[in-house]
C-alpha cells in the first residue's frame, strides 16, 4: 500500500531546494556582512521554556507538538520548537552573556499543529536577533537588513508595515477591562483579530477618538504620528512614550529612504513584543515580521537586557522567488568501451572537468539528455567525441584541454 506524506508537511523537490538555497545564501551573505553570527538551536526544547515565560498566546500553546521525554535524561515534557526567538534567547543566556551587544542569525524549521492538515505544520525561517540595545537605531537596522535581503532576492515591490505593542497594550489598558480580559483581547490581536479592539464599547470620547485614529488609518510619514501625539497627548498621556518611540523609528526610516506605512492594525505577532513591530509584505503576502522584546530575556531567567529581531518566512518566499537557470555547461560523460580501462578513463575525465568547475554526471543508461548541454564519449585509447546538443555540432578531440577550449568558445 502506498504510504503518503504526513498532512501539513511538505516535500522539497530539486527545484524547491534550488530556491531554498538561493534564499538561504542571500540571507547568510547579507546577515554576515552586517555583523551577525550564525547559531543553531535544537529542534527539541523543554515545554516550560515557553510556558514559564507566558510569552506565547494560549492559541499558539495549544498548537505546539508536545510529548513526554520518557527515554531521555529528563522525563519532562518537551516540544518541537514552535518559533525561533525564544530558543535563541535561551542559547544566548547559556553561552554568550558578558558581551555588550550580540548579533545572532539562524536558519531553522518550526512546528505548529494545525488540525485539518491543510496548513503547513512545518515552516522554515531565516531570523536574526539583536541583543543588548534599546536604541531606535537597532530596530531601524533590522528593518534595513530585512529589506536588503528581500531586495536582493528580486521579488518585487516590498511593503513595510509598522505597529507598536506598547500602543496596543495601552489601548487595552485604558478600556477598563479586568486583567484576564486584557490578556484575552491582546492575544486575539496578536493572532490577527484586530477587530477585537474595535468591538469593545466605551463611553470615553477620547478613547473612541484614539481607536479611530490608531486602528482605521494607515500613513507613511512621521508627521502623522506627531499629529496623533498632539491630539492625544494631553487627554491620554500614557500613549506618549509609545508614540514618541514609533515616531523616532519612522523618522529614521524616512531619512534612510526606506518606504514604510504606519498601520497599527497590522500588529500581529508574539505576546513577548514590547515595542515596535514590523511586518514585510510582497504582493499582499506576508513574508516576514519581527519586533522589540525588551522583557523576554528577564522572563526566561536572565537579567533585564533589551533586544529585538525578525524572521523571514522561507516557505512563502519559495513560492515567490524565480527559479535560477541551471548551468549551461552540464556535461554527460559516457564510456565508448565497456571494459574497465574505458570506465576508468571516463571517471578520470569527469573528475578533471569537475575540478575545472563544470557540472559533470556519468551516463547510467538514461535516454533523456535534455538536462545536459554536452555529451562526451570517452574511449580507453584517449580519444573523445564531444557533441553540443544545443547546436548538434560534433567534434573529435585528443585531450582534455581541447575539450575545455571547445566548450569555452561556445559560450
C-alpha positions as CSV (number, residue, x, y, z in Angstrom):
1,X,0.0,0.0,0.0
2,X,1.3,3.5,-0.9
3,X,2.1,5.5,2.2
4,X,1.6,9.2,1.7
5,X,3.5,12.0,3.5
6,X,2.1,13.4,6.7
7,X,-0.6,16.0,6.4
8,X,0.6,19.5,6.6
9,X,4.2,18.5,5.8
10,X,6.0,19.5,2.6
11,X,8.5,17.6,0.4
12,X,11.2,19.8,-1.1
13,X,11.8,18.7,-4.7
14,X,15.0,19.5,-6.6
15,X,13.6,22.8,-7.9
16,X,12.4,23.7,-4.4
17,X,15.9,23.1,-3.0
18,X,17.4,25.4,-5.6
19,X,15.0,28.1,-4.4
20,X,15.6,27.3,-0.7
21,X,19.4,27.5,-1.1
22,X,19.1,30.8,-3.0
23,X,17.1,32.4,-0.2
24,X,19.4,30.9,2.4
25,X,22.6,32.0,0.7
26,X,21.3,35.6,0.2
27,X,20.2,35.8,3.8
28,X,23.5,34.4,5.2
29,X,25.6,36.6,3.0
30,X,23.7,39.8,4.0
31,X,23.5,39.0,7.7
32,X,27.2,38.1,7.9
33,X,28.1,41.4,6.2
34,X,26.0,43.2,8.8
35,X,27.9,41.5,11.6
36,X,25.5,38.7,12.6
37,X,27.0,35.4,13.6
38,X,25.1,32.2,12.8
39,X,23.9,29.9,15.5
40,X,21.6,26.8,15.6
41,X,19.3,25.6,18.4
42,X,18.0,22.1,18.9
43,X,14.7,21.0,17.4
44,X,13.6,19.8,20.9
45,X,13.2,22.2,23.8
46,X,11.6,21.9,27.2
47,X,7.9,22.9,27.2
48,X,8.4,25.2,30.3
49,X,10.8,27.3,28.3
50,X,7.7,28.6,26.5
51,X,5.1,28.3,29.3
52,X,7.1,29.7,32.2
53,X,7.6,33.0,30.3
54,X,4.0,33.5,29.4
55,X,5.2,34.6,26.0
56,X,3.1,32.5,23.7
57,X,-0.6,33.1,23.3
58,X,-2.9,30.3,24.6
59,X,-3.9,29.7,21.0
60,X,-0.3,29.1,19.9
61,X,0.5,27.0,23.0
62,X,-2.5,24.8,22.1
63,X,-0.9,24.1,18.8
64,X,2.6,23.0,19.8
65,X,3.8,19.4,19.3
66,X,4.4,18.3,22.9
67,X,5.3,14.9,24.4
68,X,7.0,13.3,27.4
69,X,10.7,12.6,27.0
70,X,10.4,9.1,28.5
71,X,13.6,7.7,27.2
72,X,15.7,10.8,27.7
73,X,17.5,12.1,30.7
74,X,14.8,14.5,31.9
75,X,11.5,12.6,31.8
76,X,10.0,16.1,31.2
77,X,7.6,17.3,28.6
78,X,9.3,18.6,25.5
79,X,8.2,20.3,22.4
80,X,9.2,20.7,18.8
81,X,10.2,24.4,18.8
82,X,7.2,26.5,17.7
83,X,9.2,29.6,17.0
84,X,12.9,30.7,16.8
85,X,13.4,33.7,19.1
86,X,12.9,32.1,22.5
87,X,15.3,29.2,21.8
88,X,17.9,31.7,20.6
89,X,17.5,33.8,23.7
90,X,18.0,30.6,25.8
91,X,21.1,29.9,23.8
92,X,22.3,33.4,24.4
93,X,21.8,33.2,28.2
94,X,23.6,29.8,28.4
95,X,26.6,30.7,26.3
96,X,27.0,34.2,25.2
97,X,26.3,36.7,28.1
98,X,29.1,39.1,29.0
99,X,29.4,41.0,25.8
100,X,27.9,44.4,25.2
101,X,25.9,43.6,22.1
102,X,25.2,40.3,20.4
103,X,24.1,39.9,16.8
104,X,22.9,36.4,16.1
105,X,21.3,34.8,13.0
106,X,19.8,31.4,12.3
107,X,18.1,29.3,9.6
108,X,15.7,26.7,11.1
109,X,12.4,25.0,11.0
110,X,9.5,25.5,13.4
111,X,6.5,23.2,14.1
112,X,2.8,24.2,14.7
113,X,0.0,21.7,14.8
114,X,-2.9,22.5,12.5
115,X,-5.9,20.3,12.9
116,X,-7.0,19.8,9.3
117,X,-3.5,19.5,7.9
118,X,-4.4,21.9,5.1
119,X,-2.0,24.5,6.5
120,X,1.8,23.8,6.8
121,X,2.7,22.3,10.1
122,X,6.5,22.6,9.5
123,X,7.7,26.0,8.5
124,X,11.2,27.3,7.7
125,X,12.5,30.7,8.6
126,X,15.6,32.8,8.5
127,X,15.9,35.0,11.5
128,X,18.2,37.4,13.4
129,X,18.3,38.7,16.9
130,X,20.0,42.0,18.0
131,X,20.5,41.7,21.8
132,X,21.8,44.3,24.1
133,X,20.5,47.7,22.9
134,X,17.2,49.6,23.2
135,X,18.1,52.3,20.7
136,X,15.6,53.0,17.9
137,X,18.5,52.7,15.6
138,X,18.6,48.9,16.4
139,X,15.1,48.5,15.1
140,X,15.9,50.5,12.0
141,X,18.9,48.3,11.4
142,X,16.7,45.2,11.5
143,X,14.2,46.7,9.0
144,X,17.0,47.8,6.7
145,X,18.7,44.3,6.8
146,X,15.4,42.6,6.1
147,X,14.7,44.9,3.1
148,X,18.2,44.3,1.8
149,X,17.7,40.6,1.8
150,X,14.3,40.7,0.2
151,X,15.6,43.3,-2.3
152,X,18.5,41.0,-3.4
153,X,16.0,38.2,-4.0
154,X,14.3,40.4,-6.6
155,X,10.8,39.6,-5.6
156,X,9.1,42.8,-6.5
157,X,7.8,45.8,-4.5
158,X,8.2,45.4,-0.7
159,X,5.7,46.9,1.8
160,X,6.9,47.6,5.3
161,X,4.2,48.0,7.9
162,X,4.9,49.4,11.4
163,X,3.0,48.9,14.5
164,X,3.7,49.1,18.3
165,X,2.9,46.7,21.0
166,X,3.0,49.5,23.6
167,X,0.2,51.3,21.9
168,X,-2.0,48.2,21.6
169,X,-1.4,47.4,25.3
170,X,-2.1,51.0,26.3
171,X,-5.4,51.0,24.4
172,X,-6.4,47.7,26.0
173,X,-5.4,49.1,29.5
174,X,-7.5,52.2,29.0
175,X,-10.6,50.3,28.2
176,X,-11.2,49.5,31.8
177,X,-11.1,45.7,31.4
178,X,-10.0,43.2,34.0
179,X,-6.6,41.6,33.8
180,X,-7.9,38.4,32.3
181,X,-10.0,40.2,29.7
182,X,-7.0,42.4,28.8
183,X,-4.8,39.3,28.2
184,X,-7.6,37.7,26.2
185,X,-8.0,40.7,23.9
186,X,-4.3,41.2,23.5
187,X,-3.9,37.5,22.5
188,X,-6.7,37.9,19.9
189,X,-5.0,41.0,18.5
190,X,-1.6,39.2,18.2
191,X,-3.3,36.3,16.4
192,X,-4.6,38.7,13.8
193,X,-8.0,39.7,15.1
194,X,-7.5,43.4,15.4
195,X,-11.3,43.9,15.2
196,X,-11.5,42.6,18.8
197,X,-10.4,46.1,20.0
198,X,-13.0,47.9,17.9
199,X,-15.8,45.7,19.1
200,X,-15.3,46.8,22.7
201,X,-17.8,49.6,23.7
202,X,-16.6,52.6,25.6
203,X,-18.2,55.9,26.7
204,X,-14.8,57.6,26.8
205,X,-14.8,60.1,24.0
206,X,-11.0,60.4,24.0
207,X,-10.7,56.6,23.7
208,X,-13.1,56.5,20.8
209,X,-11.1,59.1,19.0
210,X,-7.9,57.2,19.8
211,X,-9.3,54.0,18.4
212,X,-10.4,55.7,15.2
213,X,-7.0,57.4,14.8
214,X,-4.9,54.3,15.5
215,X,-6.9,51.4,14.1
216,X,-8.5,52.8,11.0
217,X,-5.7,54.9,9.5
218,X,-2.6,53.9,7.6
219,X,0.0,56.6,7.0
220,X,3.6,56.8,5.7
221,X,5.0,59.9,7.4
222,X,6.3,60.7,10.9
223,X,4.2,63.9,10.7
224,X,1.1,61.7,11.1
225,X,2.4,60.3,14.4
226,X,3.3,63.8,15.6
227,X,-0.2,64.9,14.9
228,X,-1.6,61.9,16.8
229,X,0.7,62.8,19.7
230,X,-0.6,66.4,19.7
231,X,-4.2,65.2,19.6
232,X,-4.0,62.5,22.2
233,X,-1.1,63.6,24.3
234,X,-3.0,65.8,26.7
235,X,-6.1,63.7,27.1
236,X,-4.3,60.3,27.1
237,X,-0.7,60.9,28.3
238,X,0.0,57.1,28.6
239,X,0.2,57.0,24.8
240,X,3.1,59.4,24.7
241,X,6.1,57.1,25.2
242,X,5.0,54.6,22.6
243,X,4.0,57.3,20.1
244,X,7.3,59.0,20.6
245,X,9.2,55.7,20.1
246,X,7.3,54.8,16.9
247,X,7.7,58.4,15.5
248,X,11.5,58.3,16.1
249,X,11.8,55.0,14.2
250,X,9.6,56.2,11.4
251,X,11.7,59.3,11.1
252,X,14.9,57.3,10.9
253,X,13.5,55.0,8.2
254,X,12.4,58.0,6.2
255,X,15.9,59.5,6.5
256,X,17.3,56.2,5.2
257,X,14.9,56.3,2.2
258,X,13.2,53.2,3.4
259,X,9.5,53.3,2.5
260,X,7.1,52.2,5.2
261,X,3.5,52.5,6.4
262,X,2.3,53.1,9.9
263,X,-0.5,50.6,10.4
264,X,-1.3,49.8,14.0
265,X,-3.9,47.2,12.9
266,X,-1.0,45.2,11.4
267,X,0.4,44.5,14.9
268,X,0.1,40.7,15.0
269,X,3.0,38.7,16.4
270,X,4.1,37.2,19.7
271,X,3.0,38.2,23.2
272,X,6.6,39.0,24.2
273,X,6.7,42.0,22.0
274,X,7.0,45.3,24.0
275,X,7.8,48.0,21.4
276,X,7.8,48.5,17.6
277,X,6.6,45.6,15.5
278,X,7.2,45.4,11.8
279,X,5.8,43.2,9.0
280,X,7.0,42.7,5.5
281,X,4.6,42.1,2.6
282,X,5.2,41.3,-1.1
283,X,2.2,41.0,-3.4
284,X,-0.1,41.2,-0.4
285,X,1.7,38.1,1.1
286,X,3.3,38.4,4.5
287,X,6.9,37.2,4.0
288,X,8.3,38.2,7.4
289,X,7.9,40.1,10.6
290,X,9.5,41.0,13.9
291,X,9.7,43.4,16.7
292,X,11.2,44.6,20.0
293,X,11.0,42.3,23.1
294,X,12.8,44.1,25.9
295,X,11.2,41.9,28.7
296,X,11.8,38.5,27.2
297,X,15.3,37.8,28.5
298,X,14.3,38.5,32.1
299,X,11.2,36.4,31.7
300,X,13.3,33.3,30.8
301,X,15.5,33.8,33.8
302,X,18.2,36.3,32.6
303,X,19.0,39.9,33.5
304,X,17.0,42.8,32.0
305,X,18.6,43.0,28.6
306,X,16.8,44.8,25.7
307,X,16.5,43.0,22.3
308,X,14.7,42.9,19.0
309,X,14.7,40.6,16.0
310,X,12.9,39.4,12.9
311,X,12.2,36.3,10.9
312,X,11.7,35.9,7.1
313,X,9.3,33.1,6.1
314,X,11.2,30.8,3.7
315,X,8.1,28.8,2.6
316,X,6.3,32.0,1.4
317,X,9.5,33.3,-0.2
318,X,10.0,30.0,-2.1
319,X,6.6,30.5,-3.7
320,X,7.6,33.9,-4.9
321,X,11.3,33.5,-5.9
322,X,12.1,32.7,-9.5
323,X,13.9,29.5,-10.2
324,X,17.5,30.1,-11.2
325,X,18.6,28.8,-14.6
326,X,20.7,25.6,-14.4
327,X,24.3,25.9,-15.5
328,X,24.6,25.8,-19.3
329,X,27.8,23.7,-19.2
330,X,26.3,20.5,-17.8
331,X,28.2,17.5,-19.2
332,X,27.2,13.9,-19.5
333,X,30.2,11.5,-19.8
334,X,29.8,8.0,-21.2
335,X,32.3,5.3,-22.0
336,X,32.6,4.1,-25.6
337,X,34.2,0.9,-24.3
338,X,32.5,-1.3,-21.7
339,X,35.8,-2.6,-20.2
340,X,37.5,-1.5,-17.0
341,X,40.0,0.7,-18.9
342,X,37.3,2.6,-20.7
343,X,35.3,3.1,-17.5
344,X,38.5,4.3,-15.7
345,X,39.2,6.9,-18.4
346,X,35.6,8.1,-18.1
347,X,35.9,8.6,-14.3
348,X,39.2,10.4,-14.7
349,X,38.0,12.8,-17.3
350,X,34.8,13.5,-15.3
351,X,36.9,14.2,-12.2
352,X,39.2,16.6,-14.1
353,X,36.3,18.5,-15.6
354,X,34.6,18.9,-12.2
355,X,37.8,20.3,-10.8
356,X,37.8,22.8,-13.6
357,X,34.4,23.9,-12.5
358,X,32.0,22.0,-14.7
359,X,28.9,20.1,-13.6
360,X,29.5,16.5,-14.8
361,X,27.4,13.4,-14.5
362,X,28.3,9.8,-15.6
363,X,25.9,8.1,-18.0
364,X,23.9,5.4,-16.3
365,X,22.0,4.4,-19.4
366,X,19.5,7.3,-19.4
367,X,17.6,8.1,-22.6
368,X,16.7,11.7,-21.8
369,X,19.6,14.1,-22.4
370,X,17.7,17.3,-22.2
371,X,19.3,18.4,-18.9
372,X,22.8,18.3,-20.5
373,X,24.3,20.7,-22.9
374,X,27.3,18.5,-23.8
375,X,27.6,14.7,-24.4
376,X,31.2,13.4,-24.1
377,X,32.1,9.9,-25.2
378,X,35.4,8.6,-23.9
379,X,37.4,5.7,-25.3
380,X,40.1,3.8,-23.5
381,X,42.6,4.9,-26.1
382,X,42.4,8.6,-25.1
383,X,40.0,9.7,-27.9
384,X,37.0,11.9,-27.2
385,X,33.8,12.6,-29.2
386,X,32.1,15.8,-28.0
387,X,28.5,16.6,-29.0
388,X,26.9,20.0,-28.5
389,X,23.2,19.2,-28.0
390,X,22.3,22.9,-28.4
391,X,23.6,23.1,-31.9
392,X,24.1,19.5,-33.0
393,X,27.8,20.1,-33.6
394,X,30.2,17.2,-33.1
395,X,34.0,17.0,-33.0
396,X,36.8,14.5,-32.4
397,X,39.3,15.6,-29.7
398,X,42.5,14.1,-28.3
399,X,42.9,16.0,-24.9
400,X,41.0,17.5,-22.0
401,X,42.4,20.9,-22.9
402,X,40.8,20.7,-26.3
403,X,37.5,19.7,-24.7
404,X,37.6,22.8,-22.4
405,X,38.6,25.0,-25.2
406,X,35.7,24.0,-27.5
407,X,33.2,24.5,-24.6
408,X,34.7,27.9,-23.7
409,X,34.5,29.0,-27.3
410,X,30.8,28.0,-27.5
411,X,29.7,30.3,-24.6
